[in-house]
Amino acid sequence: MPHIINWDELARQARAAARQAYVPYSRFAVGAAILTSDGQIVRGCNVENASYGLTNCAERTAIFSARAAGMSEVMAVCIYTPTATPTPPCGGCRQVLNEFGPDMAVRAICDGADIIDTTLSALLPGAFGPKNLA
Ligand code: THU
């Protein structure tokens, strides 16, 4: 399990992911890069749909891709938006992230100087998760 998070690499991958965003409706591109406990980095972007409610956020795309590739635990997520201020993960994504990393580190970056540096447990206190079903 990596104890040092390479935020520069996660940021690079989150920026690259945002370039793949499919956002014809909102024009709001989001890229996410997650670091798994075995040191893999998996990217995701938001993928919108003509039936708007079926849109998938970048964070969830990354989580689902990582799981499909065999991941079991997430250490960190970096979220990038090409905006002046950083964008925190939406409520639904917080819940999905929690499933695989209730203690993960969360960083949101943008084209401005501001950074959000936090943890999932701070963003989703008192979360419902796998432990509640055990
Ligand atoms: N979006 C994300 O990808 N992640 C978030 O956490 C917030 C919202 C996307 C969904 C939609 O494609 C666009 O941003 C505007 O809501």
Boltz pocket constraint, residues with backbone or C-beta under 6 A from the ligand:
constraints:
  - pocket:
      binder: B
      contacts: [[A, 22], [A, 23], [A, 26], [A, 28], [A, 30], [A, 45], [A, 46], [A, 47], [A, 48], [A, 55], [A, 56], [A, 57], [A, 58], [A, 59], [A, 88], [A, 89], [A, 90], [A, 93]]
      max_distance: 6.0
